[in-house]
C-alpha cells in the first residue's frame, strides 16, 4: 500500500463516526456505508483516485467497487477523468469548500434574518463552487406578491445580481470559465447576451462594489447583490435582496447599495474574526496536568 494511501486512511480513521448501538444498526445498508466511505475519501484526497485504491479503502473487490463507482457517477456525485481515476463532481464541495461554506452560512444567516426583518423582501445567499454559483440560503418575502429564489438553484453569472457580484470579482480566467459553464442566453428582453456588453457590466460591478439585476432574469423584478470575501480576501459568496419593481422606490435605490454592501462586509469580518480566534486557540499550548501529591 502506497504511503499517500496510508496517510489518507489515517485521516479517515480520525474522522470515523462513532458507531451506533447494535439495535440501531440492524437494518443498515452495507453498500450505502461503503459508498459514503468512498465519497469521504475523495473529499479528503487532493487528487483523483484509481479504482484499485478506492477498492482497498472500501474493503471491497474491484468488481463491487466499480459497481458503486458507476452508481455514484450516474447520479452525479463522481466524475471519471481520462486516466480512469475518480474525483468528486465539480459542484460537490470538497473539504476546503465545505469549511468555507459552513463558515459563510454561520456568519450570514443572522444577517439575512436582519435584512428580512428590516425590509420584508426576499433575501438570499449564494456560494461559488468550482465552476458555478449556487443559491445556498433563502428567506422569502412576507408579501403575497414577491420575488422568489430557490435554494440549490444555479445562477447566471451575467444576469443574476448574486451571480454578477461573485463573477465580477474573480480573475478574468475564472469569470470566463463561469460564463462558459453556464452559457449565455436571453432570459428576458433586458438580459444582456453580447459578450462585450457583459464584460462592461461586470467592470461596473467591480468599480462600484455591488451588482444590479433590473429585470434581467425575471420580468418585473429588481435585485441587488453584494460580494462576500473569505478571510483570505477572495470573493466566495454574495447576498442579495429582491423585490417587484413596483415596490422599488427611489428611496430604496439610494439606500440599498450602502446598506447591502455594509451587511456583506459585516459577514466577511465575522468570518475573519472567527478564523483568527480558531488560529489563536490552535496555537495555544496545552497545559500540562498538575501532579497529585
N, C-alpha and C positions, 0 to 999 in steps of 0.2 A: 504494500500500500504506500502511495507517494506521501512525501512529507506534507504537502499542501492539503491533501485529503485528510490526513491525521489531524491537522490543526482545525480543519472545518468540522470534523466530528467532535472535537473537544469543545468548540464553540456551541455546537448543537446540544451537547450534554448539559452545558451551563444554562441553556435556555429551555430545557425539557420541562414540560408542565407536570406538576405533581399528579400522580395517579389518583383517580377517584376510588372510593371504596368498591369492593367486589360487586355489591348489589347494583351499583350504578353503571357497571361496565358489562353487564350480562348481554346487552344487545349491541355492543359497539361494532362498527364496521372495520374490519382489518384493512380492506382496500382503501377506505377513506383515510384511515390513520397513516397508511404508507404514502398516499398522495399528498397529504398535508406535510409529511416529513420531507418529501421531495421539494415542495414549494418553499419550505423553510430553508432548506439547504441552498436553493437557488437565490433566495433573498439575501442570504449571508455572503454567498460567493460573489466576487467581483468580476469573474469571467464565466462564460458559458461552460457547461459541464457535459462530458460524454456519457453515453448510456452505461458504460462499464462502471464509472464512479458512482452514478446515481443508483444503480442496482446494488452496489456494495453498501452505500449509505442506507438504503431502504431495507436491506437484508432480504432481497428477493432475487430470483433468477432473472436473466436478461429478458426472457420472453414475457414474464409477468410485468417487469418494469416497463417494457416497451408498450404493453397494452395500456398501462396507466399514463404513460407519457403521451400516447396518441389521444387518449380521452381528454387530458388536460390541454393539449394543443387544439383539439377540435372545439373545446369550449372557451378558447380564447385566453387561457391562463399562461400558456407557454408558447414559445417560438423555437423553431429549429433552424440553425444557420447553415451556410453552405458546407461546413465541415461536419454536419450532422451532430453538432453539440446543441445543448438546450439552455435556454435562458427564459426569465420571466418576460411576458409580453410588455411592450413599451409603455402601455398605460396602466400597468400594475406596479404600484410603488415599491421600489427597492428599500432596503433597510434605512438608507440615508433619507430618502423621500418620506418614508413612514415617520421618521423622527421629526422632520420639518413640518409635515402635515399635522401631526399631533400638536406640535408647538404653536402653529398658526391657529388651529382650532381653539386651543385653550386660551390664547390671547384675544382672539377675535369674537368669540361668542358673547361675552359680556358687552362688548362694544356694539355688536349687531343688535342686541336687545335694547341698548340705549337709543340707537338711531331709530329703531322701530317704534319705541315709546315716544320719541320726540316728534317724528314726522307722520307716523301711521301709514307709511308706504312700504312696499316690498323691498327688503334688503337681502343681499346675497354675498357669499364669499366664494371665490374661485381660486384654484391652485394650478400651478404649472407642473405637469408631468413631463416625461421626456420630450415628446413632440406634439403635445396637445394641451389644451386648457380646459379644465372640467369644473363645473359647479360642485362644491362640497358642502355648503350650508345655505339654507334659505329660510327666511322668516317672511311669510306672506303679509300683505297689507290687510288692515282691518276693514277697508272699504269694500262694498259689494262690487263696485266696478274698479278693477285694479289691473296692474301689470303683474304677471306671474313669472316665476322662474322655476326650473326643475332640477332638483338635486341629482347629480350624476350626469347632467347634460354636458355635451361637448360644445364649446363656444367658438364663434368665428373670431379669429384674431384681427380681422379687418373691419368688422361691423359692430360687434358687441362692445359695450363700454368696458366690461371686465376684460374681454379678450384684448382690446387695444391697449388698455392700461398696463397689461403684462407684456404683450408683444413689442410695444414701442420701446421698452427699456431693456431689451435683450441685445446681444450682439447682432450685427447685420446678418450673419450666417444663421443664427438661431431664429431670428424673426422670419427669414426667408423659409427656413425649414417648417415653421409653424404654418405659414401661408400655403406652402406646397402640400403639407399633410392634410390640411382641411380642404383645400381647393378654394377657388374664388368664383362665386356665382351670385346672382342677384336674388335678394330675398324680398325687397320692396322697391318701389320706384326711387327711394332715396339711397339705396345701397350703392356704394362705390365699387366698381369692378375693374376700373382702369388701374393697372399696376402703379403707374407714376402718381396718380391721384392718391392711392392708398399710402404710398411712401411719404407723400407730402403731409397727409393727415397724421400719420404716425410721428412725423417730425414735430408737428404742432403739439401732440401729446407729450413728447419729451420736453418740449420747451415750457409748457405751462404746468406739467406735473399731474394731469388728470385727463380723462377721456370722456367725450360725449357720445351718446348714441341717440340721434334725433330721427326717429322713425326708420332707422337703417336695418333693424331686424324685425320689427313689428309695426305695422301702420298704426299711427295714433299714440305711439309710446315714446317716452323720453327717459333716458338713463344717464347717470354719471358714475364713472368708475375711477377709483384712486388706487395706486400701486402700494403694495406692502413689501418691505425689504426684510431679508433674513438678517441674522446678527452679523453676517459677513458683508452685508451691503448689497447682495443680489436681489433683484425683484423676483419673487417666487409666488406671489399671490396678489389678489386685489379684492376690494369690497365695492359694492355698488348700491345705489338707491334707484328705484324705477317707479314710474307713475304714468298715468294717462296724461297726454299733453294738455288736456282741458284743466287739469289741476296744477300744471306747471306755470306758476306766475312769474312775472319779472322779479319779484322779491326773492323767490326761491332760486332763480337763475343767478342772482347776485350772491346769495348766501351759501348755496351748496358747495361750490368749489373749495372755499376755505374750510368749511365745516367738515367735508368728507376727507380732504387731504389731511386735516388735523387728526381725524379719527384713525386714518391709515397709519399716520406717524405714531400715534399712541400704541397701536398694535405692534408696530416694528420695535418701539422702545421697550414694550413689555417683554417681547421675545428676547431682546438683547440683555435686559436685566436678569431674566430667568437663566440665560446661559451663563452669565457672569457669576451668578450665585452657585450654579451647579459646578462651575470650574473651581470656585473657592472651596467648596465642600470636598471636591475630589483631591485637591492639593493639601487639605488639612491633615496633618499626621495623626494617626490613630493613637490614642493614649494607652500606654502600657498598663496592664492590670496591677493594682496595688497589692503587694504580697501580704498575706494574712500572717499574723504572728503576735 
